[in-house]
Amino acid sequence: MSEEQLLEEVTGSEYKYGFYTNIESDKAPPGLNEEIIRFISAKKNEPEWMTEWRLDAYHKWEKMKEPNWANVHYPSPDFQAISYYSAPKKKKTLDSLDEVDPELLKTFEKLGISLDEQKRLSGVAMDVVVDSVSVKTTFKEKLAELGIIFCSISEAIQEHPELVRKYIGTVVPKSDNFYAALNSAVFTDGSFCYIPKGVRCPMELSTYFRINEAGTGQFERTLLIADEGSYVSYLEGCTAPQRDENQLHAAVVELIALDNAEIKYSTVQNWYP
C-alpha cells in the first residue's frame, strides 16, 4: 500500500474511538483561579510544596499571552469555561483489576486495551488515565522487584517526593511557555517512571490517556527518569469521544536520561479530526 493510499484510508474512515462512556464523575466547576488550583491539590492530597509549585505556575501563566500558531486556525479556548478536574467516582480503593468499574473495563476493551488480559500476559505494563485520574497501573509489583518505579505521578508525589521534587520542571520549566505554565498549574495525573542505575526494563511501559467527560480539559504530566546506564521503552496513547465542541488537551512530557542511559519514547495521539 502506498503512502497516498494509506493516508486516504486513515483520513477517510470513520473515527472509531468517538464513543462516550456513561460513568458517574466527580467534577470541578468551570473556571480557573487560585481556589481551583488549591481544590485540585487538595483532591490529590498533595504536600504544601506541590501546592505552592502549582500556584507559582498559575501566577506565571496569568502574565502570559496565548500563542498564535502559524498556519493553524481554531477558536481561542475560553479558559474560564473549562472544568480542570473530572474523575470517575470511586467507591473504594482498588486492590485489583476485578474492582475497576465494569463500564471503564468495557471502554478499554473497545479501545483494544484488555486490562483483564494483562493479569495473564506479561510484556507490557500499563498506566491507565481517564480524565483527571489514573484508574489502574499494572505490573507495579513485578517491576518493583528490579527497583523500577512505575506509577501515576499523583502516587509518586506521595511515595517518592524526593525524586519528583528533584526532576519535575527541569526539562520543561513552568515558565517555558503558555501551555507549559497552564499544565504545571492544573495537571491532575499522568505517569511517573524511574529506572535504577544499570537496569534494563524487562517489559514495555505504556500509558493510555482517555478524555471522557464533556466540558473538561486533560492536562496530564509524564515524568520519566532513566538513571545511569539504564534502558526503558515507553509508549503513550490518547483518544477522546467525538463531540460537537472542542476540548483542550495540553500535556507535558519530561524525559531525563542520565549518563549512558537510553529512553525509547513514542506517542500515538488519535483524535477526532
N, C-alpha and C positions, 0 to 999 in steps of 0.2 A: 504494500500500500504506500502510495506517495505521500509526501508531507501535505500536499494540497488536499488529497482525498481524506487524510486523517483529520485535518483542520475542519473540513466541511462536515465530516461525520460527527465530530465533537460539538461544533457550534450549531449544527442543525438538529441535534437530538434534543428530546425533552429533558429538562433538569430533574433528575430522578431523586434528588435529595431535598426537594422542596416541601416535604410533608411536615406537619406540626404534631407534637406530642402533647396530649391533654393531661398535664400533671399539675397538681397544686403547687404554687410557688410563694415564697416569701420575698416580697419585692419592696424596694425603697421608693418613696415618692420621687417624681421627676425633679430635676434641678441639681445644681452644683454650688456648694458653699462650704464653709468650714464645718458646719453641722453635719453635712453628708459625709465629709471626709472622716470625721470622728465616728459617725454611725458605722461606716464600713470597717474602720479599725476595731471598733467595739465588737462588731459581729464576728470578726476574725480572732477576737480575744488577744490582740497584739500588745506587745510591751510598749512602754511610753516612747522609747527611741524610734520605733517604727511609725507611731502616730505623728511624731514631730517631723520625721523624714517626709511623710506624705504631705503634711501641712506646708513645709518648706517648698516642696514641688508645686503645690497648688498656688502659692503666692508668686512663684516664678511664672507659672502658666498665666496668671491674671495679667501679667505685664507684657505677654507676647501677643502677636497677631497671627491669625490663621494664615497659613501659606497659600498662595495661589499657584497651583501646579501648572506647569507649561503644558498646553495642548490637552488638558483634562478638564472637562466641563461637567459640573454636578452642582445641585443645590447646596448651598452652605448649610452645614448641620446647625440646628438650634440646640446648643449645648445645655440649655436650661429645660429642654423638653425631654431629655433622655433620663431614664432611670439607670443609675450606676450600680445597682445591686439587685440581682434576682437569683434565687436559689430554689431548687426543688425542696419542698418541705421534708425535713427528716423527722421520723418518729422516734428514732433511737440511733445510737452509734452503730455503724455497720461492722460486724465482725467477719462476715464472709459475703461472697457474691450472692448467696442464696437470699440475703436480706435486702438487696437492691430492689427498688421499686420495679415491679414487673413491666410497667409501661416504659421505663427507661431501658430495660433489657431488650424489649421489643424494638425500641428505636435503634439501638446499636446493631441488632440483628438486621434491620432494614438497611443500615449503612454498610453491612458486610463485616461488622466487627462483633464477633461472638465472644463475649466475656466468659460465658459458661464454658466454651471450648478451651479457654486459657487455663481452666482448672486442670485440664488433662494434658495439654500440649505445652512443651517448652519451646523456646526460640525467640519469643517476643514478650517483653514486659511492657505494660501499657498503663498510662495515667489518663483517666477519662474526665474531662471537664465539661460540665453543662452550665451554660450561662456564667454564673459567678463563682461556682464551687467545683472542686474535684469530687467526683462521685465515688471513684474507687481506683486504687493503684494495685496492679497485680505483681506478684513475684518479689515483693519487697524483702521478705524474709530470706529467700534464696540468695538474692543479691547481697544482702547484709552479711552473709557468711564470708564474703570476699572483702568486706569493708566498704562496699558500694552503697551509697545513699541514693535512693530513688523514691521521691515522694512529691506531694503537692508543695508548692512554695509556701503555702499557709502553714503546713506542718513543719517545714524546715525553719520558719521563723520561730516556731515554738521549741523545736527539738534541737536545732543546730544554729542558734543565733550568731555564734562566733563566725561561722562560715558565711552566712548571709550578710552580716554586717560588714565583713571584710571585703566582699566582692560585689555586692549589688551596687549598680550605678558606676562601676569602674570602666565598663565598655561603652555604655550609653548613659552619660550623666543626665541628671534631672533637667539641666539647663540646655541640653543638646539641641532640642527643637520643640516646637509647639506640641506635637503629639507625644513626644517622649516625656515632657513635663506632665501632660494630662494623664498618661499611663502611670507615671510614678505616683501621682496623687490618688488615683482611683483603682489601680489594679486590684482585682479581687481573688484571683487564683492563677494557677499556671503550674509548671513543673520545675522541680529542683533535682539536680543530679550532681553527685561528687564521686569521682573515680580516684581511688587512692594511688599513691606513687607506685609505679611499676605494674599496675594491674591492668589486664586486658579484659574488658567487659565480655562475658561469655554469651550474651544474647543481645539482640537488637532492642533498643529502647524506643518507645513510641508514645506520643501524646495525641489525643484526639479532642479537638475543641468543637463544641456544638452550641450555636446560639439557638435557643428555643422560644423564649418569651418575647412577645411583641413589645415595641417601645423601649427596648433596652439596648445598651451597648455592651460589647465584650472587650475587656482590656486585660488580657492575660499577660503574664510575665514568665519568661523562661530563663533560668539561670543554670548553666551547665559548666562545671569545673572539672577539667582533666588535669590531675597532678602530674608531676614529672614522670616521663616515660610510660604513661598510661595510654589506653585506647578505648574509644567508645563510638558506636554508630547510633545515630538518633534521628527519628523521623517525626515530623508534626503534620497533622492533617486538620482541615477546618471545613465545615459546611454550615448551612443555615436554612430555615424554611423559606419558601417562596412567598413573598408578601408584596403588596402594592406600594408600601412605603420603604424608604431606605433605612438600614440600620448601620451603626458605626462599629467598626472593628479596628482597634488600634493597639497592636501588640508591641512588646519589646522583647527581643531575644539577645541574651548576653552569653557568648561562648568564650571561655577562658582556657586556653591550652598552655600549660606551663612548659618548661624546657623538655624537648624531645617527646612531648605528648601529641596525640593525634585525635581530632574530632571529625567524624564524618557526619555532617548535618544536612538534612533535606527537609523541605516543606512542600506540601501539596495543598493549595487553597482552591477549593471548588465551590465558588459562589454562583448564585443565580445571576445571569448576565442582565 
